Amino acid sequence: MKIEIKNGRVIDPASGFDRAANVFVAHGKIVGAGETAPDGFTAEGVIDASGCIVCPGLIDLSARLREPGFEYKATLESEMAAAAAGGVTRLVCPPDTDPPLDEPGLVEMLKYRARQPGFAHVHPLGALTIGLAGQRLTEMAELAEAGCIAFGQADVSVVDTKVLLRAMQYAATFGFPVWLQAQDAHLAKGGVAHDGGIAARLGLAGIPVVAETVALATYLQLAEETGVRLHIRRLSSAAGLELVRAARADGLPVTCDITTQHLHLCDRDIGFFNAHARLNPPLRSARDRAALALGLADGSIDVLCSDHTPVDDDAKQLPFEEAEPGATGLELLLPLTLRWAGTAQLPLSTALARITSDPARILGLDCGRIAVGAPADLCVFDPATRFTVSRERLKSQGKNTPFLGQELAGEVRYTLIDGHLAYAAEKLL
């Protein structure tokens, strides 16, 4: 279908393009961006983007789709609908499904299921070890051939550092990136909240910052030893950020991301045992939150992700320490990015880069940009429209988010994936 998006403010963080323009789409590609249509172009549908921003489709580096194995928490259809409604056109799903993504057949099945018109592009993370057990390495080459874009352990630590060393050596040999969450299994054992005054007053077992820094120091040294491309998932502390900064200053090509929850919330937001604020890693102190926001602004932190983790009500309606960690976030990635941009007084292009062109760079993919010949993955949103986050509004099967009841700005009006209209708040002209 040939679509013209007219009267919008087009922002392409990859090139710095930011002005009023029209975007022309045909055969799944962008065929023009400017005032006039390409020769021979006749639109079959028109999107009036007056008052709206037109930007590349959002890229989320951490979104659990819950298939296979956890369909009672969410289904591929429900989470793809949530992605489209949130302007997300491409996402990375962790390997902690049931069974884990440790065999090529499982990866191929997931890729096949997700290959439908209007579904976001799915890039699975393959399991680094069989069953995520941290003992035997997976056949990474076969998993990569099946479609895995990198390898990791989701929330599970590899306790045996010799196994981790061998895994990084193997990955480095083939040029496979390794994505890890920095959390020492022993230091974090039994903890459910940040180890600070809030947890002490509430009587909750704490997870100290050193659980992150000890693991992170190990990962960085092993990465330097092996030369592997290392990505740190879901950084949560100021101390962890300083380790990443130091490693980069020494020339280590390490990247990292943080979640929207850790960007905007801290341990005080646990309130009176709010299970929606039960996350992994835990919400840290206000000082940590401020340091992460500054690091995201200055580029020390590469990417902002939703860490979308739909959880069923039964697993959340429990005492805080028994509740399952995680928050749904695909539909809130854009408005929470806009909130941060406003608070930090950042140019909109800089903020959008953290959820478009920057994650595309980490993935090594030719996407996340508005240019002739690029995939027609686009998001059209109204930055001024405000809405209240509610269970009824969320399309995700998981209604678990600490932002319930909060008012946010930035409503997605249209989402295009490969030129297909995946989401529309209004009919085309």
C-alpha positions as a Markdown table, in Angstrom:
| # | Residue | x | y | z |
|---|---|---|---|---|
| 1 | Met | 0.0 | 0.0 | 0.0 |
| 2 | Lys | 1.2 | 3.5 | -0.9 |
| 3 | Ile | 0.9 | 5.9 | 2.1 |
| 4 | Glu | 1.6 | 9.6 | 2.4 |
| 5 | Ile | 2.2 | 11.0 | 5.8 |
| 6 | Lys | 1.7 | 14.7 | 5.5 |
| 7 | Asn | 1.8 | 17.9 | 7.6 |
| 8 | Gly | 3.9 | 16.4 | 10.4 |
| 9 | Arg | 7.2 | 17.4 | 12.1 |
| 10 | Val | 9.6 | 14.7 | 10.9 |
| 11 | Ile | 12.4 | 13.8 | 13.3 |
| 12 | Asp | 15.2 | 11.4 | 12.3 |
| 13 | Pro | 17.7 | 11.2 | 15.1 |
| 14 | Ala | 20.2 | 9.2 | 13.0 |
| 15 | Ser | 20.7 | 12.1 | 10.5 |
| 16 | Gly | 19.7 | 15.1 | 12.5 |
| 17 | Phe | 16.7 | 15.8 | 10.2 |
| 18 | Asp | 14.1 | 17.8 | 12.1 |
| 19 | Arg | 11.6 | 19.9 | 10.2 |
| 20 | Ala | 8.1 | 19.9 | 8.7 |
| 21 | Ala | 8.0 | 17.4 | 5.9 |
| 22 | Asn | 6.0 | 14.7 | 4.2 |
| 23 | Val | 7.0 | 11.0 | 4.2 |
| 24 | Phe | 6.1 | 8.7 | 1.4 |
| 25 | Val | 5.8 | 4.9 | 1.8 |
| 26 | Ala | 5.6 | 2.2 | -0.9 |
| 27 | His | 6.2 | -1.5 | -1.0 |
| 28 | Gly | 7.3 | -1.6 | 2.6 |
| 29 | Lys | 10.0 | 1.1 | 2.1 |
| 30 | Ile | 10.4 | 4.8 | 2.6 |
| 31 | Val | 10.5 | 6.2 | -0.9 |
| 32 | Gly | 10.7 | 9.9 | -0.1 |
| 33 | Ala | 10.9 | 12.5 | 2.7 |
| 34 | Gly | 10.3 | 16.1 | 1.8 |
| 35 | Glu | 7.7 | 18.5 | 0.4 |
| 36 | Thr | 7.0 | 16.8 | -2.9 |
| 37 | Ala | 6.2 | 13.2 | -3.7 |
| 38 | Pro | 8.6 | 11.1 | -5.8 |
| 39 | Asp | 7.8 | 10.8 | -9.5 |
| 40 | Gly | 5.0 | 8.5 | -10.2 |
| 41 | Phe | 3.9 | 8.3 | -6.6 |
| 42 | Thr | 0.1 | 8.2 | -6.0 |
| 43 | Ala | -1.0 | 7.7 | -2.4 |
| 44 | Glu | -3.7 | 5.1 | -1.7 |
| 45 | Gly | -4.0 | 6.3 | 1.9 |
| 46 | Val | -3.1 | 9.6 | 3.6 |
| 47 | Ile | -2.2 | 10.2 | 7.2 |
| 48 | Asp | -2.7 | 13.7 | 8.3 |
| 49 | Ala | 0.0 | 14.2 | 10.9 |
| 50 | Ser | -0.9 | 17.9 | 11.8 |
| 51 | Gly | 0.4 | 18.6 | 15.3 |
| 52 | Cys | 2.2 | 15.3 | 15.4 |
| 53 | Ile | 5.8 | 14.0 | 15.3 |
| 54 | Val | 6.8 | 11.5 | 12.7 |
| 55 | Cys | 9.8 | 9.4 | 13.8 |
| 56 | Pro | 11.3 | 6.0 | 13.2 |
| 57 | Gly | 9.5 | 3.1 | 14.9 |
| 58 | Leu | 10.6 | 2.5 | 18.4 |
| 59 | Ile | 13.1 | -0.3 | 19.1 |
| 60 | Asp | 12.8 | -2.0 | 22.5 |
| 61 | Leu | 15.9 | -4.0 | 23.7 |
| 62 | Ser | 14.0 | -5.9 | 26.4 |
| 63 | Ala | 10.4 | -7.1 | 25.9 |
| 64 | Arg | 9.1 | -10.5 | 27.1 |
| 65 | Leu | 6.4 | -11.9 | 24.8 |
| 66 | Arg | 5.8 | -14.9 | 27.2 |
| 67 | Glu | 5.7 | -17.4 | 24.4 |
| 68 | Pro | 6.4 | -20.3 | 24.5 |
| 69 | Gly | 5.4 | -21.6 | 27.9 |
| 70 | Phe | 3.8 | -18.6 | 29.7 |
| 71 | Glu | 0.7 | -18.0 | 27.7 |
| 72 | Tyr | -1.4 | -17.6 | 30.8 |
| 73 | Lys | 0.6 | -14.4 | 31.5 |
| 74 | Ala | 0.4 | -13.1 | 27.9 |
| 75 | Thr | 0.2 | -14.2 | 24.3 |
| 76 | Leu | 2.1 | -13.2 | 21.2 |
| 77 | Glu | -1.0 | -11.6 | 19.8 |
| 78 | Ser | -1.7 | -9.5 | 22.9 |
| 79 | Glu | 1.8 | -8.3 | 23.3 |
| 80 | Met | 2.2 | -7.5 | 19.6 |
| 81 | Ala | -1.0 | -5.4 | 19.8 |
| 82 | Ala | 0.6 | -3.6 | 22.8 |
| 83 | Ala | 3.8 | -3.0 | 20.8 |
| 84 | Ala | 1.9 | -1.5 | 17.9 |
| 85 | Ala | -0.1 | 0.7 | 20.2 |
| 86 | Gly | 3.1 | 1.9 | 21.8 |
| 87 | Gly | 4.8 | 2.7 | 18.4 |
| 88 | Val | 7.3 | -0.2 | 18.9 |
| 89 | Thr | 8.2 | -1.7 | 15.6 |
| 90 | Arg | 11.2 | -3.9 | 16.6 |
| 91 | Leu | 12.0 | -5.7 | 19.9 |
| 92 | Val | 14.4 | -8.1 | 21.5 |
| 93 | Cys | 13.0 | -10.8 | 23.6 |
| 94 | Pro | 15.0 | -12.5 | 26.4 |
| 95 | Pro | 15.6 | -16.3 | 26.4 |
| 96 | Asp | 13.7 | -17.1 | 29.7 |
| 97 | Thr | 10.7 | -18.7 | 28.0 |
| 98 | Asp | 9.6 | -22.2 | 28.9 |
| 99 | Pro | 11.5 | -24.0 | 27.7 |
| 100 | Pro | 14.3 | -21.5 | 27.3 |
| 101 | Leu | 15.5 | -20.4 | 23.9 |
| 102 | Asp | 18.4 | -22.9 | 23.8 |
| 103 | Glu | 17.5 | -24.9 | 20.7 |
| 104 | Pro | 17.3 | -23.7 | 17.1 |
| 105 | Gly | 13.8 | -25.2 | 16.7 |
| 106 | Leu | 12.4 | -23.1 | 19.5 |
| 107 | Val | 13.9 | -19.9 | 18.0 |
| 108 | Glu | 12.6 | -20.8 | 14.5 |
| 109 | Met | 9.1 | -21.4 | 15.9 |
| 110 | Leu | 9.0 | -18.1 | 17.6 |
| 111 | Lys | 10.3 | -16.3 | 14.5 |
| 112 | Tyr | 7.7 | -18.0 | 12.4 |
| 113 | Arg | 4.9 | -17.2 | 14.8 |
| 114 | Ala | 5.9 | -13.5 | 14.8 |
| 115 | Arg | 6.2 | -13.3 | 11.0 |
| 116 | Gln | 2.7 | -11.8 | 10.5 |
| 117 | Pro | 1.6 | -8.5 | 8.9 |
| 118 | Gly | 1.5 | -5.8 | 11.6 |
| 119 | Phe | 3.6 | -7.7 | 14.1 |
| 120 | Ala | 6.8 | -6.0 | 15.3 |
| 121 | His | 10.1 | -7.5 | 14.1 |
| 122 | Val | 11.3 | -9.9 | 16.8 |
| 123 | His | 14.9 | -10.5 | 17.6 |
| 124 | Pro | 15.4 | -13.4 | 20.1 |
| 125 | Leu | 18.2 | -13.5 | 22.5 |
| 126 | Gly | 19.6 | -17.0 | 22.6 |
| 127 | Ala | 20.4 | -18.7 | 25.9 |
| 128 | Leu | 24.1 | -18.6 | 26.7 |
| 129 | Thr | 23.9 | -21.9 | 28.5 |
| 130 | Ile | 21.6 | -24.9 | 28.1 |
| 131 | Gly | 18.5 | -24.4 | 30.2 |
| 132 | Leu | 20.0 | -21.2 | 31.5 |
| 133 | Ala | 21.5 | -23.5 | 34.1 |
| 134 | Gly | 25.0 | -22.0 | 33.8 |
| 135 | Gln | 26.8 | -25.3 | 33.2 |
| 136 | Arg | 27.0 | -26.2 | 29.5 |
| 137 | Leu | 27.2 | -23.9 | 26.6 |
| 138 | Thr | 24.6 | -23.8 | 23.9 |
| 139 | Glu | 25.3 | -24.3 | 20.2 |
| 140 | Met | 25.5 | -20.5 | 19.6 |
| 141 | Ala | 26.3 | -20.8 | 15.9 |
| 142 | Glu | 23.2 | -22.9 | 15.3 |
| 143 | Leu | 21.1 | -20.5 | 17.3 |
| 144 | Ala | 22.5 | -17.5 | 15.5 |
| 145 | Glu | 21.6 | -19.2 | 12.2 |
| 146 | Ala | 18.1 | -19.7 | 13.5 |
| 147 | Gly | 17.7 | -16.0 | 14.2 |
| 148 | Cys | 19.2 | -15.1 | 17.5 |
| 149 | Ile | 20.8 | -11.7 | 17.5 |
| 150 | Ala | 22.9 | -12.1 | 20.7 |
| 151 | Phe | 23.2 | -14.4 | 23.7 |
| 152 | Gly | 22.5 | -14.0 | 27.4 |
| 153 | Gln | 21.0 | -15.4 | 30.6 |
| 154 | Ala | 18.0 | -13.2 | 31.1 |
| 155 | Asp | 17.8 | -12.7 | 34.9 |
| 156 | Val | 19.9 | -15.8 | 35.7 |
| 157 | Ser | 23.5 | -15.4 | 36.7 |
| 158 | Val | 26.3 | -17.8 | 35.6 |
| 159 | Val | 27.8 | -18.6 | 39.0 |
| 160 | Asp | 30.8 | -20.5 | 37.6 |
| 161 | Thr | 33.0 | -17.8 | 36.2 |
| 162 | Lys | 35.0 | -20.4 | 34.2 |
| 163 | Val | 31.9 | -21.3 | 32.3 |
| 164 | Leu | 31.3 | -17.6 | 31.7 |
| 165 | Leu | 34.9 | -17.2 | 30.5 |
| 166 | Arg | 34.5 | -20.1 | 28.0 |
| 167 | Ala | 31.1 | -18.7 | 26.8 |
| 168 | Met | 32.7 | -15.3 | 26.1 |
| 169 | Gln | 35.6 | -16.9 | 24.4 |
| 170 | Tyr | 33.3 | -18.9 | 22.1 |
| 171 | Ala | 31.1 | -15.9 | 21.4 |
| 172 | Ala | 34.1 | -13.7 | 20.6 |
| 173 | Thr | 35.4 | -16.2 | 18.2 |
| 174 | Phe | 32.3 | -16.0 | 16.1 |
| 175 | Gly | 31.6 | -12.3 | 16.7 |
| 176 | Phe | 28.5 | -12.9 | 18.7 |
| 177 | Pro | 27.5 | -10.2 | 21.3 |
| 178 | Val | 26.9 | -11.3 | 24.9 |
| 179 | Trp | 24.1 | -9.5 | 26.9 |
| 180 | Leu | 24.2 | -9.9 | 30.7 |
| 181 | Gln | 22.5 | -8.4 | 33.7 |
| 182 | Ala | 25.0 | -7.6 | 36.4 |
| 183 | Gln | 23.8 | -9.2 | 39.6 |
| 184 | Asp | 25.8 | -11.5 | 41.8 |
| 185 | Ala | 23.6 | -14.5 | 42.6 |
| 186 | His | 25.0 | -15.0 | 46.1 |
| 187 | Leu | 24.9 | -11.3 | 47.2 |
| 188 | Ala | 21.3 | -10.9 | 45.8 |
| 189 | Lys | 20.0 | -14.2 | 47.1 |
| 190 | Gly | 16.7 | -13.8 | 49.0 |
| 191 | Gly | 16.6 | -10.0 | 48.4 |
| 192 | Val | 13.5 | -8.3 | 47.1 |
| 193 | Ala | 14.3 | -4.5 | 47.4 |
| 194 | His | 17.2 | -2.1 | 47.4 |
| 195 | Asp | 19.3 | -2.5 | 50.5 |
| 196 | Gly | 18.6 | 0.8 | 52.1 |
| 197 | Gly | 16.6 | 2.7 | 54.7 |
| 198 | Ile | 13.2 | 2.0 | 52.9 |
| 199 | Ala | 13.7 | -1.8 | 52.9 |
| 200 | Ala | 14.9 | -1.7 | 56.5 |
| 201 | Arg | 11.8 | 0.2 | 57.7 |
| 202 | Leu | 9.5 | -2.1 | 55.7 |
| 203 | Gly | 11.3 | -5.2 | 56.9 |
| 204 | Leu | 12.2 | -6.4 | 53.4 |
| 205 | Ala | 15.3 | -8.3 | 52.5 |
| 206 | Gly | 17.7 | -6.1 | 50.6 |
| 207 | Ile | 19.8 | -6.5 | 47.5 |
| 208 | Pro | 22.9 | -4.3 | 47.9 |
| 209 | Val | 24.4 | -2.2 | 45.1 |
| 210 | Val | 27.6 | -4.3 | 45.5 |
| 211 | Ala | 25.6 | -7.2 | 44.0 |
| 212 | Glu | 25.6 | -5.3 | 40.8 |
| 213 | Thr | 29.2 | -3.9 | 41.0 |
| 214 | Val | 30.8 | -7.2 | 41.9 |
| 215 | Ala | 29.2 | -9.0 | 38.9 |
| 216 | Leu | 29.8 | -6.0 | 36.6 |
| 217 | Ala | 33.5 | -5.9 | 37.5 |
| 218 | Thr | 33.8 | -9.6 | 36.7 |
| 219 | Tyr | 32.0 | -9.2 | 33.4 |
| 220 | Leu | 34.2 | -6.2 | 32.3 |
| 221 | Gln | 37.4 | -8.0 | 33.1 |
| 222 | Leu | 36.3 | -11.1 | 31.2 |
| 223 | Ala | 35.2 | -9.0 | 28.3 |
| 224 | Glu | 38.7 | -7.3 | 28.2 |
| 225 | Glu | 40.3 | -10.8 | 28.4 |
| 226 | Thr | 38.2 | -12.3 | 25.6 |
| 227 | Gly | 37.4 | -9.3 | 23.4 |
| 228 | Val | 33.7 | -10.1 | 23.3 |
| 229 | Arg | 31.2 | -7.5 | 22.5 |
| 230 | Leu | 29.5 | -7.0 | 25.9 |
| 231 | His | 26.1 | -5.3 | 26.5 |
| 232 | Ile | 25.0 | -4.7 | 30.1 |
| 233 | Arg | 21.3 | -5.0 | 30.5 |
| 234 | Arg | 19.2 | -3.0 | 33.0 |
| 235 | Leu | 21.9 | -1.1 | 34.9 |
| 236 | Ser | 20.5 | 0.2 | 38.2 |
| 237 | Ser | 23.1 | 2.1 | 40.2 |
| 238 | Ala | 25.4 | 5.1 | 40.1 |
| 239 | Ala | 28.3 | 2.9 | 41.1 |
| 240 | Gly | 27.6 | 0.5 | 38.3 |
| 241 | Leu | 27.5 | 3.4 | 35.8 |
| 242 | Glu | 30.9 | 4.6 | 37.0 |
| 243 | Leu | 32.4 | 1.2 | 36.3 |
| 244 | Val | 31.0 | 1.3 | 32.8 |
| 245 | Arg | 32.3 | 4.8 | 32.3 |
| 246 | Ala | 35.8 | 3.7 | 33.4 |
| 247 | Ala | 35.7 | 0.7 | 31.1 |
| 248 | Arg | 34.8 | 2.9 | 28.2 |
| 249 | Ala | 37.6 | 5.4 | 29.1 |
| 250 | Asp | 40.0 | 2.4 | 28.9 |
| 251 | Gly | 38.8 | 1.6 | 25.4 |
| 252 | Leu | 36.5 | -1.3 | 26.2 |
| 253 | Pro | 33.6 | -1.4 | 23.6 |
| 254 | Val | 30.9 | -2.1 | 26.2 |
| 255 | Thr | 27.3 | -0.8 | 25.9 |
| 256 | Cys | 24.5 | -0.7 | 28.4 |
| 257 | Asp | 20.8 | 0.1 | 28.9 |
| 258 | Ile | 18.4 | 1.1 | 31.7 |
| 259 | Thr | 14.7 | 0.7 | 32.1 |
| 260 | Thr | 12.0 | 3.3 | 32.1 |
| 261 | Gln | 11.2 | 2.3 | 35.7 |
| 262 | His | 14.7 | 3.0 | 37.0 |
| 263 | Leu | 14.8 | 6.2 | 35.1 |
| 264 | His | 11.7 | 7.6 | 36.8 |
| 265 | Leu | 11.3 | 5.7 | 40.1 |
| 266 | Cys | 13.3 | 4.9 | 43.2 |
| 267 | Asp | 12.9 | 2.7 | 46.3 |
| 268 | Arg | 10.5 | 5.3 | 47.8 |
| 269 | Asp | 8.0 | 4.4 | 45.2 |
| 270 | Ile | 7.5 | 1.0 | 46.9 |
| 271 | Gly | 5.2 | 3.0 | 49.2 |
| 272 | Phe | 3.2 | 0.6 | 51.4 |
| 273 | Phe | 4.4 | -2.6 | 49.7 |
| 274 | Asn | 3.2 | -1.8 | 46.2 |
| 275 | Ala | 3.9 | -5.1 | 44.4 |
| 276 | His | 3.8 | -3.3 | 41.0 |
| 277 | Ala | 7.1 | -1.7 | 42.1 |
| 278 | Arg | 8.6 | -5.2 | 42.8 |
| 279 | Leu | 11.2 | -5.3 | 40.0 |
| 280 | Asn | 14.5 | -7.0 | 39.1 |
| 281 | Pro | 16.9 | -5.3 | 39.5 |
| 282 | Pro | 15.2 | -3.5 | 42.4 |
| 283 | Leu | 14.4 | 0.2 | 42.3 |
| 284 | Arg | 17.5 | 1.9 | 43.8 |
| 285 | Ser | 17.9 | 5.2 | 45.8 |
| 286 | Ala | 17.0 | 8.6 | 44.5 |
| 287 | Arg | 20.7 | 9.3 | 44.1 |
| 288 | Asp | 21.0 | 6.3 | 41.8 |
| 289 | Arg | 18.0 | 7.4 | 39.8 |
| 290 | Ala | 19.4 | 10.9 | 39.3 |
| 291 | Ala | 22.8 | 9.5 | 38.2 |
| 292 | Leu | 21.1 | 7.2 | 35.7 |
| 293 | Ala | 19.1 | 10.0 | 34.2 |
| 294 | Leu | 22.3 | 12.1 | 33.8 |
| 295 | Gly | 24.1 | 9.1 | 32.3 |
| 296 | Leu | 21.3 | 8.6 | 29.7 |
| 297 | Ala | 21.4 | 12.2 | 28.8 |
| 298 | Asp | 25.2 | 12.4 | 28.3 |
| 299 | Gly | 25.4 | 9.1 | 26.3 |
| 300 | Ser | 27.2 | 7.1 | 29.0 |
| 301 | Ile | 24.0 | 4.9 | 29.0 |
| 302 | Asp | 23.2 | 4.0 | 25.4 |
| 303 | Val | 19.6 | 3.0 | 25.4 |
| 304 | Leu | 16.3 | 3.2 | 27.3 |
| 305 | Cys | 14.2 | 0.1 | 27.2 |
| 306 | Ser | 10.8 | -0.9 | 28.7 |
| 307 | Asp | 11.9 | -4.2 | 30.2 |
| 308 | His | 8.4 | -5.3 | 29.3 |
| 309 | Thr | 7.4 | -8.2 | 31.6 |
| 310 | Pro | 3.7 | -9.0 | 31.7 |
| 311 | Val | 2.7 | -10.8 | 34.9 |
| 312 | Asp | -0.7 | -12.3 | 35.7 |
| 313 | Asp | -2.8 | -10.8 | 38.5 |
| 314 | Asp | -2.5 | -13.8 | 40.7 |
| 315 | Ala | 1.3 | -13.4 | 40.8 |
| 316 | Lys | 1.1 | -9.7 | 41.6 |
| 317 | Gln | -1.7 | -9.7 | 44.2 |
| 318 | Leu | 0.6 | -11.2 | 46.8 |
| 319 | Pro | 2.7 | -9.8 | 49.7 |
| 320 | Phe | 5.5 | -7.7 | 48.2 |
| 321 | Glu | 8.3 | -10.3 | 48.9 |
| 322 | Glu | 6.2 | -13.1 | 47.3 |
| 323 | Ala | 5.0 | -11.2 | 44.3 |
| 324 | Glu | 6.6 | -11.9 | 40.9 |
| 325 | Pro | 8.9 | -9.1 | 39.8 |
| 326 | Gly | 8.3 | -7.2 | 36.5 |
| 327 | Ala | 6.3 | -4.5 | 34.9 |
| 328 | Thr | 4.5 | -4.1 | 31.6 |
| 329 | Gly | 6.0 | -1.3 | 29.6 |
| 330 | Leu | 5.7 | -1.5 | 25.8 |
| 331 | Glu | 2.9 | 1.0 | 25.6 |
| 332 | Leu | 4.7 | 3.4 | 28.0 |
| 333 | Leu | 8.1 | 3.5 | 26.5 |
| 334 | Leu | 7.4 | 6.6 | 24.4 |
| 335 | Pro | 5.5 | 8.8 | 26.9 |
| 336 | Leu | 8.1 | 8.0 | 29.6 |
| 337 | Thr | 10.9 | 9.0 | 27.2 |
| 338 | Leu | 9.0 | 12.2 | 26.6 |
| 339 | Arg | 8.6 | 12.8 | 30.3 |
| 340 | Trp | 12.4 | 12.4 | 30.8 |
| 341 | Ala | 13.1 | 14.7 | 27.9 |
| 342 | Gly | 10.9 | 17.4 | 29.3 |
| 343 | Thr | 12.4 | 17.1 | 32.8 |
| 344 | Ala | 16.0 | 17.1 | 31.5 |
| 345 | Gln | 15.2 | 19.8 | 29.0 |
| 346 | Leu | 16.7 | 17.8 | 26.2 |
| 347 | Pro | 16.1 | 18.2 | 22.5 |
| 348 | Leu | 13.4 | 15.8 | 21.4 |
| 349 | Ser | 15.8 | 14.3 | 18.8 |
| 350 | Thr | 18.3 | 13.4 | 21.5 |
| 351 | Ala | 15.7 | 11.7 | 23.6 |
| 352 | Leu | 14.2 | 9.8 | 20.6 |
| 353 | Ala | 17.6 | 8.6 | 19.6 |
| 354 | Arg | 17.7 | 6.5 | 22.8 |
| 355 | Ile | 14.8 | 4.5 | 21.6 |
| 356 | Thr | 15.3 | 4.5 | 17.9 |
| 357 | Ser | 18.8 | 4.9 | 16.3 |
| 358 | Asp | 20.9 | 4.1 | 19.3 |
| 359 | Pro | 19.3 | 0.6 | 19.9 |
| 360 | Ala | 19.6 | 0.0 | 16.1 |
| 361 | Arg | 23.3 | 0.7 | 16.4 |
| 362 | Ile | 23.7 | -1.8 | 19.2 |
| 363 | Leu | 21.8 | -4.4 | 17.2 |
| 364 | Gly | 24.0 | -3.7 | 14.1 |
| 365 | Leu | 20.9 | -3.3 | 12.0 |
| 366 | Asp | 20.1 | -0.9 | 9.2 |
| 367 | Cys | 16.9 | 0.4 | 10.8 |
| 368 | Gly | 15.8 | 3.1 | 13.2 |
| 369 | Arg | 16.0 | 5.9 | 10.6 |
| 370 | Ile | 14.0 | 7.8 | 8.1 |
| 371 | Ala | 15.8 | 7.6 | 4.8 |
| 372 | Val | 15.0 | 6.6 | 1.2 |
| 373 | Gly | 15.3 | 2.8 | 1.0 |
| 374 | Ala | 15.0 | 2.2 | 4.7 |
| 375 | Pro | 12.2 | -0.1 | 6.1 |
| 376 | Ala | 8.9 | 1.8 | 6.5 |
| 377 | Asp | 8.9 | 1.3 | 10.3 |
| 378 | Leu | 7.4 | 4.6 | 11.5 |
| 379 | Cys | 5.6 | 6.0 | 14.5 |
| 380 | Val | 3.3 | 9.0 | 14.4 |
| 381 | Phe | 2.5 | 10.5 | 17.8 |
| 382 | Asp | 0.9 | 13.6 | 19.3 |
| 383 | Pro | 3.3 | 14.9 | 22.0 |
| 384 | Ala | 0.7 | 17.1 | 23.6 |
| 385 | Thr | -2.2 | 14.7 | 24.1 |
| 386 | Arg | -2.3 | 13.6 | 27.8 |
| 387 | Phe | -3.8 | 10.4 | 29.1 |
| 388 | Thr | -4.1 | 8.5 | 32.4 |
| 389 | Val | -2.5 | 5.0 | 32.6 |
| 390 | Ser | -5.2 | 2.5 | 33.4 |
| 391 | Arg | -5.8 | -1.2 | 33.2 |
| 392 | Glu | -8.5 | -0.6 | 30.6 |
| 393 | Arg | -6.2 | 1.4 | 28.4 |
| 394 | Leu | -3.4 | -1.1 | 28.3 |
| 395 | Lys | -3.6 | -3.6 | 25.4 |
| 396 | Ser | -1.0 | -5.9 | 27.0 |
| 397 | Gln | -2.4 | -8.9 | 28.8 |
| 398 | Gly | -0.3 | -7.8 | 31.7 |
| 399 | Lys | -1.7 | -4.9 | 33.6 |
| 400 | Asn | 1.2 | -4.6 | 36.1 |
| 401 | Thr | 2.9 | -1.3 | 36.1 |
| 402 | Pro | 3.9 | 1.1 | 38.9 |
| 403 | Phe | 2.7 | 4.0 | 36.6 |
| 404 | Leu | -1.0 | 3.0 | 37.0 |
| 405 | Gly | -3.1 | 6.2 | 37.7 |
| 406 | Gln | -0.4 | 8.6 | 36.5 |
| 407 | Glu | -1.0 | 11.1 | 33.7 |
| 408 | Leu | 1.5 | 11.0 | 30.8 |
| 409 | Ala | 1.8 | 12.9 | 27.6 |
| 410 | Gly | 2.5 | 11.5 | 24.1 |
| 411 | Glu | -0.2 | 9.4 | 22.4 |
| 412 | Val | 0.6 | 7.2 | 19.4 |
| 413 | Arg | -1.7 | 7.9 | 16.5 |
| 414 | Tyr | -0.3 | 5.5 | 13.9 |
| 415 | Thr | 2.3 | 2.8 | 13.7 |
| 416 | Leu | 3.6 | 1.4 | 10.4 |
| 417 | Ile | 5.6 | -1.8 | 10.2 |
| 418 | Asp | 7.2 | -2.6 | 6.8 |
| 419 | Gly | 4.7 | -0.1 | 5.4 |
| 420 | His | 1.8 | -2.0 | 6.9 |
| 421 | Leu | -0.6 | 0.0 | 9.1 |
| 422 | Ala | -0.2 | -1.9 | 12.3 |
| 423 | Tyr | -2.0 | 0.5 | 14.5 |
| 424 | Ala | -4.3 | 3.5 | 13.8 |
| 425 | Ala | -6.1 | 5.6 | 16.4 |
| 426 | Glu | -8.0 | 7.2 | 13.5 |
| 427 | Lys | -9.0 | 6.1 | 9.9 |
| 428 | Leu | -6.8 | 7.0 | 7.0 |
| 429 | Leu | -8.0 | 9.8 | 4.7 |
